[in-house]
Amino acid sequence: MYFPVIPNSFICNYLDLCWRDVVWGYERKLVDWSFIVDLAAFYVSRGSVNPLEVDLICLGELDVVEIEGKLCALADHEGERDDLNSQKKWLFIALKWLFENKDDIADPLEIVELIYEDFDFPEEVENFVRYMPPQDGYRPGEHSAKENMERLFSNWNSYLEGAADYLRSENKGGAGTK
């Protein structure tokens, strides 16, 4: 699965993830063991006293098996996983980071296409994937290349705003986007 290299701090600062979400991302190699440790440290710094999280912050690269075990234990305490919601969160964070860093990337819309494919073609992303035909009556042939590109970026920004609102409402009383 394609996932841009995103600093752990960016993920922590833009989206509160439950441990089930972290398992989803870890199983798909979107993040590694260091993210789990960093997230635990982030939660502890925000007041968590969960002993498993406190234990995690003392572990390192040689303790991957123990880190995985504590991650699974934390996730098990949260109940059943909602894979669809986890996927939406990771999709959002990948596209959010990419959008904020688009000026530093040669072809950010190519990366959008990779993410779109690797996340199993989510419908909510289609309107800013270059090769997808517009579904809203927009006619690219009647506009300049610059106008078409601006439209894709505008649609991308609209997706991010809508996804942030959705994730915030899904996580009321707990985790949510910042």
KEKE-3310 file (N, C-alpha, C; in steps of 0.2 Angstrom, whole numbers, plus 5000, padded with zeros to 4 digits):
npx = (5004:5003:5009:5012:5028:5026:5028:5028:5024:5015:5004:5000:4996:4986:4975:4966:4969:4962:4968:4964:4963:4977:4982:4976:4983:4996:4996:4995:5007:5008:5013:5027:5035:5040:5031:5020:5026:5029:5016:5010:5018:5014:5001:5003:5009:4998:4991:4987:4987:4987:4994:4999:5002:5011:5021:5025:5032:5044:5050:5060:5068:5072:5063:5051:5042:5037:5031:5021:5013:5008:5002:4991:4985:4980:4972:4962:4956:4948:4937:4927:4934:4932:4934:4932:4930:4943:4950:4946:4951:4965:4966:4962:4972:4984:4980:4979:4991:4998:4992:4995:5009:5010:5017:5030:5031:5034:5023:5010:4997:4998:5003:4991:4983:4990:4987:4973:4971:4978:4970:4959:4950:4942:4926:4924:4935:4936:4933:4944:4954:4964:4962:4949:4932:4923:4909:4899:4894:4904:4914:4929:4935:4931:4938:4954:4970:4975:4964:4957:4966:4966:4953:4953:4962:4954:4943:4950:4953:4940:4936:4945:4940:4927:4929:4936:4926:4917:4925:4927:4914:4911:4919:4915:4916:4927:4941:4947:4948:4959)
npy = (4994:5011:5024:5040:5046:5051:5063:5057:5066:5075:5067:5064:5077:5081:5071:5062:5046:5030:5016:5005:5010:5012:4999:4995:5003:5000:4986:4987:4992:5006:5014:5012:5003:5014:5024:5019:5020:5034:5039:5034:5041:5054:5053:5051:5062:5071:5068:5054:5040:5027:5011:5003:5011:5020:5010:5008:5019:5017:5008:5002:4999:4986:4980:4976:4965:4965:4978:4977:4967:4975:4985:4978:4973:4986:4989:4979:4982:4992:4987:4982:4983:4995:4994:5002:5015:5017:5016:5027:5037:5035:5038:5051:5057:5054:5061:5074:5078:5077:5087:5098:5099:5100:5109:5106:5094:5086:5081:5081:5077:5065:5057:5057:5049:5037:5034:5034:5022:5013:5013:5006:5013:5024:5032:5045:5052:5053:5064:5072:5065:5064:5056:5052:5054:5069:5070:5080:5087:5096:5101:5097:5100:5113:5122:5129:5121:5126:5130:5118:5111:5119:5117:5104:5104:5112:5104:5094:5101:5104:5091:5088:5097:5092:5079:5081:5087:5076:5066:5072:5073:5060:5056:5062:5067:5060:5055:5065:5075:5089)
npz = (5000:4996:5005:5010:5017:5032:5045:5062:5072:5065:5062:5074:5078:5070:5070:5081:5086:5089:5097:5090:5077:5075:5075:5063:5054:5057:5053:5040:5036:5037:5046:5058:5072:5079:5078:5086:5099:5099:5099:5111:5120:5117:5121:5134:5138:5137:5148:5150:5160:5158:5161:5151:5140:5146:5149:5135:5131:5135:5127:5113:5097:5098:5105:5098:5097:5110:5109:5099:5106:5117:5110:5104:5115:5120:5110:5111:5123:5119:5112:5098:5081:5069:5054:5042:5047:5052:5040:5033:5042:5040:5027:5026:5033:5026:5014:5019:5024:5012:5004:5011:5009:4996:4987:4988:4981:4966:4958:4965:4962:4955:4966:4973:4965:4967:4980:4980:4972:4980:4992:4989:4979:4984:4984:4988:4985:4971:4964:4963:4957:4943:4931:4932:4926:4927:4938:4940:4930:4925:4912:4907:4894:4890:4897:4903:4905:4917:4924:4925:4933:4945:4949:4952:4964:4972:4974:4981:4992:4997:5000:5011:5020:5022:5026:5038:5046:5046:5053:5065:5070:5071:5081:5093:5110:5111:5102:5088:5074:5073)
capx = (5000:5007:5007:5018:5032:5023:5031:5024:5021:5010:4999:4997:4993:4980:4970:4967:4968:4961:4973:4962:4965:4984:4983:4974:4988:5002:4995:4996:5013:5008:5017:5031:5035:5041:5024:5016:5029:5028:5009:5010:5021:5010:4995:5005:5010:4992:4988:4985:4990:4987:5000:5002:5005:5017:5026:5027:5036:5051:5053:5063:5068:5074:5057:5046:5037:5033:5027:5016:5009:5005:4997:4985:4981:4977:4966:4957:4952:4943:4931:4927:4936:4928:4940:4930:4932:4950:4953:4944:4956:4972:4966:4962:4979:4988:4979:4980:4999:5000:4989:4999:5016:5010:5021:5036:5031:5034:5017:5005:4991:5000:5003:4984:4981:4992:4983:4966:4971:4979:4965:4953:4946:4936:4922:4924:4941:4936:4932:4951:4958:4964:4959:4942:4928:4918:4902:4895:4893:4909:4917:4936:4937:4929:4942:4961:4973:4976:4957:4956:4971:4964:4947:4955:4965:4949:4939:4954:4953:4934:4936:4948:4936:4922:4932:4938:4920:4915:4929:4926:4907:4911:4923:4913:4917:4934:4946:4944:4953:4961)
capy = (5000:5017:5029:5045:5046:5057:5063:5055:5072:5077:5062:5065:5083:5082:5066:5058:5039:5025:5010:5000:5013:5011:4992:4995:5006:4996:4980:4989:4996:5014:5016:5007:5003:5020:5028:5017:5023:5041:5040:5033:5046:5059:5052:5051:5069:5074:5066:5047:5036:5020:5008:5000:5017:5022:5005:5008:5025:5015:5003:5004:4995:4979:4977:4976:4960:4968:4984:4974:4964:4980:4988:4973:4974:4992:4989:4974:4986:4997:4984:4980:4987:4998:4995:5007:5021:5017:5017:5034:5041:5035:5041:5058:5060:5054:5067:5080:5079:5078:5093:5104:5098:5099:5113:5103:5088:5087:5080:5079:5073:5058:5053:5056:5043:5031:5033:5032:5015:5008:5013:5003:5018:5027:5036:5052:5055:5053:5071:5076:5061:5067:5052:5051:5059:5073:5068:5085:5091:5100:5099:5100:5103:5120:5126:5129:5116:5129:5130:5111:5109:5123:5114:5097:5106:5115:5098:5091:5105:5102:5084:5088:5100:5088:5073:5083:5087:5069:5063:5076:5071:5052:5055:5067:5064:5056:5057:5068:5079:5095)
capz = (5000:4995:5010:5010:5023:5036:5052:5067:5075:5060:5063:5081:5079:5066:5071:5087:5083:5094:5096:5085:5071:5075:5073:5056:5050:5058:5049:5033:5036:5036:5052:5061:5079:5082:5079:5092:5105:5099:5100:5118:5123:5115:5125:5141:5139:5138:5154:5151:5165:5156:5162:5144:5137:5150:5147:5128:5130:5137:5123:5107:5091:5100:5108:5093:5099:5116:5107:5096:5111:5120:5105:5103:5122:5121:5105:5113:5128:5116:5109:5091:5076:5063:5049:5037:5050:5052:5033:5032:5046:5037:5020:5027:5036:5020:5009:5022:5023:5005:5002:5015:5007:4988:4984:4988:4978:4959:4955:4970:4960:4954:4973:4975:4961:4970:4986:4978:4970:4986:4997:4985:4975:4988:4980:4990:4982:4964:4961:4962:4953:4936:4926:4933:4923:4932:4939:4942:4924:4923:4906:4906:4888:4890:4902:4902:4909:4923:4927:4927:4939:4951:4951:4956:4970:4976:4976:4986:4999:5000:5003:5017:5025:5024:5030:5045:5049:5047:5058:5071:5072:5072:5087:5098:5116:5112:5098:5083:5070:5076)
cpx = (5004:5004:5013:5022:5029:5026:5026:5020:5015:5004:4995:4993:4987:4974:4971:4965:4967:4966:4970:4964:4973:4985:4981:4980:4995:5002:4997:5003:5013:5012:5021:5030:5036:5035:5020:5019:5028:5021:5007:5012:5017:5004:4997:5006:5004:4988:4986:4990:4990:4993:5003:5005:5011:5023:5029:5032:5044:5054:5056:5063:5069:5068:5051:5040:5033:5029:5021:5011:5005:5000:4991:4981:4977:4971:4961:4953:4947:4937:4932:4930:4931:4933:4938:4932:4939:4953:4952:4949:4963:4972:4966:4969:4984:4987:4980:4987:5001:4998:4994:5006:5016:5015:5028:5037:5030:5027:5012:4999:4992:5000:4995:4981:4984:4988:4976:4966:4973:4974:4958:4948:4940:4933:4923:4931:4941:4936:4939:4956:4958:4961:4952:4937:4924:4911:4897:4893:4898:4912:4924:4938:4935:4933:4950:4964:4974:4970:4956:4960:4968:4957:4949:4958:4959:4944:4943:4953:4946:4933:4939:4944:4930:4924:4934:4932:4917:4918:4928:4919:4907:4914:4921:4913:4923:4938:4943:4949:4954:4960)
cpy = (5006:5022:5034:5044:5052:5057:5061:5061:5075:5073:5063:5072:5085:5077:5062:5051:5035:5020:5005:5003:5012:5004:4992:4998:5002:4989:4981:4992:5003:5017:5011:5007:5010:5025:5026:5020:5030:5043:5039:5038:5053:5059:5053:5059:5073:5071:5058:5044:5028:5016:5005:5006:5020:5017:5006:5014:5023:5010:5006:4998:4988:4976:4977:4971:4963:4974:4982:4971:4970:4984:4984:4973:4980:4992:4985:4978:4990:4994:4982:4985:4989:4999:5001:5014:5022:5019:5025:5039:5041:5038:5048:5061:5060:5060:5074:5082:5081:5085:5099:5104:5098:5103:5110:5096:5089:5086:5077:5075:5066:5054:5052:5050:5037:5029:5031:5024:5011:5008:5010:5008:5021:5032:5044:5056:5056:5059:5075:5071:5063:5063:5050:5056:5063:5070:5073:5090:5095:5097:5102:5103:5110:5124:5125:5123:5119:5129:5123:5109:5113:5120:5107:5099:5109:5109:5094:5094:5104:5096:5084:5091:5095:5082:5075:5084:5081:5066:5066:5074:5064:5051:5060:5063:5060:5059:5061:5072:5086:5101)
cpz = (5000:5001:5010:5017:5027:5043:5057:5071:5071:5061:5069:5082:5075:5067:5077:5085:5090:5093:5091:5078:5070:5072:5065:5052:5051:5053:5042:5031:5034:5041:5054:5069:5082:5083:5085:5098:5105:5101:5108:5122:5122:5120:5133:5143:5140:5144:5155:5156:5164:5157:5155:5140:5140:5149:5140:5127:5132:5133:5116:5102:5093:5103:5104:5095:5105:5114:5104:5101:5115:5116:5104:5110:5122:5116:5108:5119:5125:5113:5102:5087:5071:5058:5044:5040:5050:5045:5032:5036:5042:5030:5021:5029:5030:5015:5012:5022:5016:5002:5005:5012:4999:4985:4984:4985:4970:4956:4960:4968:4957:4961:4975:4971:4964:4976:4985:4976:4976:4992:4994:4982:4979:4984:4982:4988:4974:4961:4961:4960:4946:4931:4927:4930:4928:4932:4940:4936:4921:4917:4905:4900:4886:4894:4900:4907:4916:4927:4929:4933:4945:4953:4955:4963:4975:4978:4981:4993:5001:5003:5010:5022:5027:5028:5037:5049:5051:5053:5065:5074:5074:5079:5093:5105:5117:5107:5092:5079:5074:5072)
residu = (MET:TYR:PHE:PRO:VAL:ILE:PRO:ASN:SER:PHE:ILE:CYS:ASN:TYR:LEU:ASP:LEU:CYS:TRP:ARG:ASP:VAL:VAL:TRP:GLY:TYR:GLU:ARG:LYS:LEU:VAL:ASP:TRP:SER:PHE:ILE:VAL:ASP:LEU:ALA:ALA:PHE:TYR:VAL:SER:ARG:GLY:SER:VAL:ASN:PRO:LEU:GLU:VAL:ASP:LEU:ILE:CYS:LEU:GLY:GLU:LEU:ASP:VAL:VAL:GLU:ILE:GLU:GLY:LYS:LEU:CYS:ALA:LEU:ALA:ASP:HIS:GLU:GLY:GLU:ARG:ASP:ASP:LEU:ASN:SER:GLN:LYS:LYS:TRP:LEU:PHE:ILE:ALA:LEU:LYS:TRP:LEU:PHE:GLU:ASN:LYS:ASP:ASP:ILE:ALA:ASP:PRO:LEU:GLU:ILE:VAL:GLU:LEU:ILE:TYR:GLU:ASP:PHE:ASP:PHE:PRO:GLU:GLU:VAL:GLU:ASN:PHE:VAL:ARG:TYR:MET:PRO:PRO:GLN:ASP:GLY:TYR:ARG:PRO:GLY:GLU:HIS:SER:ALA:LYS:GLU:ASN:MET:GLU:ARG:LEU:PHE:SER:ASN:TRP:ASN:SER:TYR:LEU:GLU:GLY:ALA:ALA:ASP:TYR:LEU:ARG:SER:GLU:ASN:LYS:GLY:GLY:ALA:GLY:THR:LYS)
# end
